[in-house]
Amino acid sequence: QVQLVESGGGLVQAGGSLRLSCAASGRTYAMGWFRQAVGKEREFVATINVNGGTIYYGDSVNGRFTISRDNAKNTVYLQMNSLKPEDTAVYYCAARNSFRPITSERYDYWGQGTQVTVSS
């Protein structure tokens, strides 16, 4: 079992930036970020494969968010720029324990989430 711990959430004004971090306790393969706003279902944000060479973003964040990883630290990051009020949500880190197609929606481990609130 791998534990994932997110950090970096907080309150920011529209147009501002935050960087989320997710530290994994063990080896991971593809990792991703998801978010869930109040009253809405979970939404895909971004995913990155083991070597960082394949990245996908959700349409709502493409061009504003950047996912990256540092395998030496077992950590994945989400740099969020030009934040909008509609980005307000709990952000969850996820990881896989084996190779799967990068577009697969299946993840094996999930973090506890970190709150991001964007004010207008």
Secondary structure, DSSP 8 states (H G I E B T S, - for coil): ---EEEE--EEEETT--EEEEEEESS--SSEEEEEE-TTS--EEEEEE-TTS--EEE-TTTTTTEEEEEETTTTEEEEEE-S--GGG-EEEEEEE-SS---TT----SEE---EEEEEE-
